[in-house]
Amino acid sequence: MTEPTTPRVLPHGSWPTPITSELVVRAAARLGEVGGDGDDVWWAEGRPSEGGRTALVRRSADGTTADLLPPPCNARTRVHEYGGGAWTVAGGTVWFTGYADQRLHRVEPGGEPVAVAPEPALPAGVRFADLRVTPDGAAVLAVRETHAASGAAADVVHEVVAGSTPRGWPSAGLGRWLHDAGGAHLPPRGLRRRRQSLRRRRPRRTGRRHALPRVAVPRRADRPVARER
């Protein structure tokens, strides 16, 4: 029979424990933004043990996993300051927003990250989020947030932009709206109807006017024409 040990009196918070801070951080990885590309499954993985960076992980059909972004690459956007939709994948090619410079980057299969958006005059002043590749793979859509040198929130501009996937950027603007509008999601009927929905959107009044392009959308013959109010 083991003799009881004499209890030790220690100051509060100084008790020894086998659970170290390194052990806690190693088990605190956050998973999110799961997506599919063919037979592969992709997800974003926040890693506190690597400075909090967001890595991109691919699980192949055979069950093996691989990291796409080498440290210190960090797939994270600051659009609206809370981010979202910082990456997308199609045909094995990944597009992501780098946290350090907020520029759009592309990674070809087996390649290294390459910045495709031009470097802005204001560091991290042009940001990208809500990335989507069109169904035909010809273009990537994004929300682009442009900050002015004044730093005023009223001078921030949000746009839906598109860039050619083979060439990357510069981009063509598809529409502009206020800071509380939605993202660059594609509906089943395609991009042209999305552009029309942007034009009809009614943002809240803030004293600024944002002109959206007028886009002609073909109507079905069996559908009556709605009068424009």
N, C-alpha and C positions, 0 to 999 in steps of 0.2 A: 504494500500500500504506500502510495506516494505521500510524503509529508506535505501539508499545506505550506505554501510560501507566505512569507510575511508581506502584506501589501505595502507598496511604496506610495508615498504622498508626493504628487507632482503638481505644479501650477496648471491651471486650466488652459487647455490648448496645446500642451507640451507632451501629451501622452504618445509614446512610440507606437507606430502602426506599420504593418507590412504593405499597406496600400499607399504607394507613392504617387506624387503628382504626375510623374511620367506614365505610370500605369493607367491613371484616369484619363489622361489626354489621349493615349493610344487607343482607348476603347470608345472615344467620343466622336468618331467620324460620322458626319451627317450625309445621308444619301437623299437625292432628290432629282427632279426633272428627268424621269426615265423615258427613253425613246427607243424606237426600233428602226433598223435599217437593214432590209433583207432578213437574213437569218441571225443577225447580230443584235444584241441588246446593249444600249448605251445608257449611262447615267452620270450625273454630276456627284462628286464626292468631296465634301468639305473636310479638310484635314487640319485640325488644330496643331498636330505634331509637326506640320510643315508651315508654320506661320499663319495658319488659317486659310491657306489658298484653296481654291476649288479646282480639283483635278477632274479630268474626263476619263472614264473607264469604259472599255468595250469587253463584253462577254461574247465570245464566238460560239458557233453551234456545237463545237466539241467540248464546251465547258471551260475553256481556258479564258483568263482575263488578262488584259494588258492596259497599261496607262498610255494615254495619247500625248499628253502635254508634259514635257520635262520641266522640273523645277527651274526657275521660279514662276513659270507661266501660270496664270491665274484667270480662269474663265469666269469673269464676274463683271457685271455692268452697273453703272451708277445712274442710269436714266431714272428720272423721278426720285433719285437718291436712294430708293430701296431696291432698284434693279428688277430683274426678271427676264427670262428668255435670252440669256447671254450666249447661247450656243444652239446649233442645229447641225444635223448630219444628213447627207443624201448621197447615195452611191459611193460610200466610203470616204467622201470628202467632208471635212468638218469646218464649219465657220464659227468663230467665237469672238467675243469682245475681251480684249486683254485689260485687266484691272489697272495696270500701271499707267497706260496711256489712253485707255478707252477707245482705241482704234479697232477696226474690224480686221480679223486675221483669218487666213485660210490654211488648212493642213491637208495636203493630198495624201493618199494612202502610201505609207512608208516614208513620207517626207517630214520636213520640219515646219513649224509655224512661220508663216510669211504675212507681214502686214500688207493689206490691200487698200486700205483707206489712207488718203494722204495725211501727213502730219499737220495738225491745225496750228494756227498762230498762237492760240492760247493753249497751254499744256492741259490735256484731258478736257479740252473745251468742246469737242465734238464726240458725242457718245452714241452707241448703238445698242438696241435691245429688241426683243420680240422677233428674233430672226426666223425666217421661213424661206425654204427653197420652193419655187414654183413646181407644179406637178411634172412639167416637161423638163425640169432641171436646167432651164436656160437662164434663170435669174434668181437672185436671192433678195428677199424683201426684208426691210428692217424699219424700226422706228429710229429716227435720227434726232438727237437732242443737241442743239447748238447754243452754247453759252456766249454771252458778250463780255467784253473786257470790263464793263461796268459792274458785273457781278449781281445786278438786280434781277430778281425773279421775273419781273415784268418783261425783261428783254430776252428771256429764254424762248427759243423757237423749236417746235416739234413738227416733224414731217414724216410721212411715209415715203421711203426711197427704195429704188430698185437698182441693182448692179448686175451686170452680166457675169455669170459664173465662170466662163473661161477667162475673161479679162479682169474680173474683180470689180474695180471702181475706176473712175468716178461714177456717180450715180445720177439717175433721173428722178426728179421729184414727182410724186403721184398725188400729193395733197398735203395740206397743212391744217393744223387744228390747235386748240388750246390744250393746256397741260393736263386736263382731266379726261381727255378722250381715250379711246381704246387703242388696240394695237394693230399689227399688220397680218391678222389671220386671213386665210383664204377660204372663201365659201366654196361649196361644191360646184357652183356655176361659173367660177373663174374670177379672174382679176378685174374684168371690166365692170361686173356688178358690184364688186367691192369698191371700186372708184366711185360709182354712182352713190353708194350708201354713205361714203365719206362726204360727198357734196351735200347730201340731204341732212346730215347730222346737224343738230342744233346745240352748239356749245353754250355754256352759261355766259352771261354778259360780264365782261371785265373791262370794258372800255377799249378793247382792241378788236379789230376786224381781220379775219383770216380768209382770204379768197381761195376757194377750192376749184379745180378745173371742171368745166362742164364736159361731161363724157356722154356720148351717144351710145345707148345700149339697145340692141335690136329687141323688139317686142315680138311675142308670139302672136300669130294671126288670130287665134281663138281667145285672146285676152284683150279686154277693152282698154283703151288708153285713159289713164287717170289724169284729170286736169291738175295742172300745177297751181298751187295756191300762192 
